[in-house]
Amino acid sequence: MTQITVNKQSPLTSSRVTLWQQTSLLIALLINAMAHGYFAVVFPIIGREYTLEQWHISIILSVSAASMILFTPLWGKLCDKFGRRNIFLMGIGSSSLSCFFLAYCFSNNNFIATTVFWVFSIFLSIRIFHSIFTAGIHPAAQAILAETSTVNKRTKAMGFMGASFGLGTISGGSLAIFTGANDISLGFNLILGLLVLAFSICYKFLPETYSKPSKKIAFAIDLKIFLPMLLTTLVIIAIYSALQPLTAWRMQDDFSLNAQQAIKFTGAIMISSMLAMILIQSCIIPIIKLSIKQLRITGYIVSIIAMLFSSMVNSPMQLLFTMVIFGIGVGLLIPGNLAALSVKTASVHQARIAGVNGTFKGLGMAIGPVFGNMFYAINSTLFYWIAALALVILLTFTKRRSATF
């Protein structure tokens, strides 16, 4: 079993880690999330324009996420062997390469007269490559932030990590609104340029924060302690991953918007939800006096309310409002969950537990679109009821299993 130890002196207080060095990490996370956010908005809609069926799109999203499940723990382990910095840079470089491939695919009508099989295979291959070689980004980043923050600042550090993801997703959604369905290649080319810039900044300024311990400490998982936090990751990410294509499809099927309108309003919904999440993580969490457990429980309750109201909306604006509520709930829940995982893990194993958590994140990304598509085929609002029920069950489980966290 992992021995729980805490570093009283954080590298954050030393001259090795400056504010600019931490900022370089957060900027890279933001731009990587921008790439993900842009793809999440445009692909479910533009995929239909390329003659892909809903199940094609769901498989592409799920299989690529399954690849992340397999490789995230490996990257977490490799962080201890090759260093957090090297794994992080490899991930950002791979994200740049996959973005280049997507920009090429969407440029100059490269898929004209191409069979559905080849369109499906090309997009699937690109996303599998992306998932495998970028799976180390978050374990490395989470470990760097954990190793450069004291225990009482851990929730704040994880909040800034979540805020970077949220702000990046907002940027991706904003770019989708700007490009619409007609300039997809331009969007990916812009993101590609930003990813190359982020890689260059991190290569120059991001330090290595990991120091190998003089005595090897065995890594093991105590499920009684960690299972509630890992299941929290799985459920929330599964819901979020399912809502991305479902929201886009509802714009067309429930509210009768065309492809151009659907992309823009889906982007607006994503922006609004993520903006709420960022405000909670960067402005509210640092000043409120809630324990880690209180943050998680409050986040669950707010998220449940959001899912219930989302099933009852009758217009895009109403759905936007409920997704803002969901963003508030997730903004409370995720930093509390990451902080709980971090403080219950030995300092030398921060990347390893982040890798395990990444596996559950990948599993959520894999099953979310599949279950979302399955329930959507029955009824466009059924998934929201199922999601609310899953959150209620997990909230009850968390309260029983987690005395403090």
N, C-alpha and C positions, 0 to 999 in steps of 0.2 A: 504494500500500500504506500502511496506517496506520503512522505512526511511533509506536514504543512509548516513551512518556514516563511518568514517575512524579512525582507531587507529593510532595515531601519534607515540606512543611508542609501539614498537613491542616486544613480548616475546623473539624474536631472540637476543635482546641486553642484556637479563638477563642471570644469571648463570643457569637458569633452562634448557635452551636449548643450548646444545653444538653442535659443528660441528659433532661429532661422533654420537650424538643422531639423527640428521637429516640424516646422512649417513646411519644409520640403517634402516630408513624408505625407503630411495631410493634403498638400496640393496634388501629389501624385494619386492619392486615394480618391480625391475629388474628381480628377479627370478620368480615372479608370471607371468610376461610377457613372460619369457622364456618358461614356461609351455604352455601358450597360443600359442606362436609362433611355438613351436614344434608340438602341436596338429594341428594347422592350416595348416602346411606343409604336415604332414604324413597322416592325416585322409582322406582327399578327394581322395587320391590315394590308400591307404591301404584299405579303405572302399570298393572300387571296388574289391579288391582281396578277400574280405570277402563276395562277391556276393551282396553287396548293390548296388542299382541303384542310379543314380544321384539325383533323387527326394527324395530318402531315406536320402541321405547325406544332401541335402538342408533343409529338414524338421528337422533333428537333430540340425543343426546349427541355424535354425530360431526359433524353439520352445524353445530351451534353451535360446536364446536371449530374447524371449518374456517373459520368467520367470524373467529375469533381469529387464525388463520394470516394472513389477508389484512390485518388491521388493526393487529396488534402492531408491525410495522416502521414503519408510519405514525405511530403514537403515539410510538415511540421518537424519530422525527425531529421530531415536534411538541414533544417535551420540550425540544429545543434552541431552538425558536422561541418557545414560550409559557412555558417554565419547568417544572421538575419538579413544583413545588407545585400549579400549576393543573391539570395533567394528572392528578395523583394525586387531587385533590379531585373532578374530574369523574368519575373512575372510581368512587370511593366513593359519590358521589351517584347514579350510574346503578345501582350494585348495590342501593342502597336502593329505587330505583324498581322494579326487577325483582322484588325481594322483596315489595313491596306487591302487585304483580300476582299472584304465586304465592299469597299469603295470601288474596286475593280468590277465586282459582280454587278453592281448597280449602275455602272457607267456605260454609255454608248450602246444601250440596248443589247448587252452581251448575251441575254437569254432568249432573244428572238429565235423562234423555230427550234428551241430546245425542249426535249420531252420533259414531262413532269418528273419522271424518275431521276433525270440528271439534275434538274433544279433542286429536287429534294436531297439528292446525294451530296451535291456541292455545299449547300447550306449546312447540312448535317456534319460534314467533314470539317468545315471551318469552325463550327461551334464546339465540336469535340476537341479539336486542337486548342481552341481558346480555353476551354474548361480545364484541360489537363495542365497546360503550362502557365496558367494564371492562378491555379489553385493555391499556390504558396504565398500570394500577396497578403491575404488577411492574417494567416498565422504569423508571418514575419512581422507585419505591422502591429498586430496586437501584442506580440512579445516585446517589440521595441518600446511601445508605449507603457507596457507594464514594468519594464526594466528601467524606465526613466521617470517613474512616478512613485511617490510614497503611498502607503495603504490608504490613508485618509484622503488622498487625491485620486484614487483609482477610478472611482465612478465618474469624476470630472474628465479624466483622460479618455475613458471609454465613450463618454458623451461627445467629446470632440471628434472621436473617430466616427461615431454614428452621424454626427452633424456633417462631416466631410462627405460621407456617402449620400446623405440627404441632399446636400447642396449640389453634388454632382448629378444626382438624379433630376433635380430641378433644372439644372443646366441642359441635361439631355432632353428633357421634356420641352424646354424653351426652344431648343434648336429644332425639335420636331415641328413645333408650331411655325417656326420661321421657314423651314424647307418644305413642309407639307409633304405631299406624295410625289411631287414633281422633281425635287432636287435632293434625293436621298444620297446620291454619290457625293454631292457637295458637303453634306452633313458629316459623312464618314471621313472625308478628306480633311475637314476642319479639326475633327477629333484626333485624327492621325497626327497632325502637326502639333497639337497640344500634348499628346502622349510622348512624342519625341522630345519636346521641350522639357516635360516633367522628368523623363529618363535622364536627360543631361543635367538637370538641377540636382537630382538625387545622387547621380554618379559623383558629382563634385562635392556636395555638402553633407550627404547622409552618412553618419558614422556607423561603425560596428559597435553594438552595445553588449554583445554576448561575451562573457568570459567563462571558459570551461572550468568547472569546479575541480578542486584538487582531489576530491573523493567522489566517485560515481554514486549517484543516488538513483535507485530503481524507480521506474515510472509505472504506476498502476492506477486503475480507476476503482474507487469505492462507489458502487452504484447507489447506495443509500444516500450518499452526499450529492453526487453529480447528476443522477438521473432526472430530477425535476428541472434543472437548468438546461440539460441537453434536449429534453422533450419540449421545453419552451422554445428553443431555437428551431427545432423541427416544425412545430405547429405554426409558429408565426411566419417563418419563411415559406412554408407550403401555402399558407393563405395568401401571402403577398405575391408569390409566383403565380398562383392561379388567378388573382385579381387583375394582373397586367393584361393578359389576352381577353379575359372576360369583360373587362371594362371597355376595351376597344370594340368587341363584338356587340355589346349592348348598345353602344352608340349607333351602330348600323341597324341592328335587329329590333331593339325595343324603341329606339327614339328616331329611327328613319333618317339618319345622317348619311351623306355620301362619304367616300373614302377620304377626301380632302378635309371635310368637316370633322370626321371621326378622329383622324390623326390629331388635328388641332385641339379638339375638346378633350381627348384622352390625355394629351400633353398638359392641358390646363389642369385637369384633375390630379395628375401626378405631381405637378408643380405645387399645387395647393396643399396636397397631403404631405409632401416632403418639407414644404416650408413650415408647416405646423410642427413636424418632427424636429426640424432644426431649431426652432425657437424654444421648444421644450428642452432639447439636449444641451444647447449652448447658453441659454439665458435663464431658464427656470431651475433645472436640476442643480446648477452650482450654488443657488441661493436658498433653495427650500431645505427644510430640516427633516427629510424623510429617510428612514433606514433603507438598506438595500431591499429587504423584504417588503416594506411598505411601497416602495417604488414599483416592484413587480406586481403586487396585488392590485394596486391602483391602475396600472397599465392594463392588466387583464380585464378589469371591470369596464374601463372606458372602451376597450377594443370590442368587448361583447356588445355593448350598447350600439357601437358603430355598425357592426354586422347586422344586427336586428333591424335597424332603421334603413340600412342599404337595401334590404329585401323589399321594402315598401315604397321606394321612391317612384315618382312618375315622370321625372324630367332629368335631363343632364345636370341642371343646376342643383337639384336636390341630391343627386348622387355625389356631386362635388362636395357638398356640405358634409355628407356622412363620411366621405373619405378624409376630410380634414379631421374629423373626430377620430377616425382610425389612426391617422398620423400622430395625433396627440397620445393615444394609447400606446402605440409602438414606441414613440419617443420616450415614454416613461419606462416601458418594459425592457427594451433591449439593453440600455446602459446598466440597469440594475442587474440584469442577467449576466452580462459580461463581467461586471465587477464581482458578482458572487462566484463565478468560475475562477476568476483570477486570484482572489484573496484566499480561496480554499486550496490553492495549488502551490507547491514549492516554487521558489523564485527561478530555479534553473530549468523548470519544466513548463514555463509559460508558453513557449511555441508548441510544445507537445499537446497541451490541453486545448490550445487554439486550433490545432490540427484535428483533434477529436471533435471539437465543436463544429469545425468546418465540414466534417463528414456528415453530421446531422443537418447542417445547413444545406449541403449538397443533396441529401436525401429529401429535404423539404422542397428544394428547387425541382427535383425529379418527379416527385409524386404530385406536387401542386397542380401543374398544368394538366396532368392525366386525369386526376379526380375532378378538376375544374371543368374540363371538357366533357367528362362523363355526366356530371350533374347538369351542366348547361344543356346537353342534348335532351334531358328530361324536362327541365324548366330553367329559364334564364335567371331565376332568383333562388333556386334551391340551394346552391352552394353557400349562400350567405347564412342560411339557417343551419346547415351542417357545420360551417365554420364557428358559428356562435355556440353550438352544442359542444364542439371539440374544446373551445376555450373554457367553457364552464367546467367540463370534466377535468381539464388540466389545472385550472385554478383550484379546484377542490383537492386534487392530488398534491399540488404544490403546498397548499396550506397545511396539509397533514404531514408531509415529508420534511418540510423546511421549518425548523424551529426558529432559526435566525435569518437564514438566507432564502 
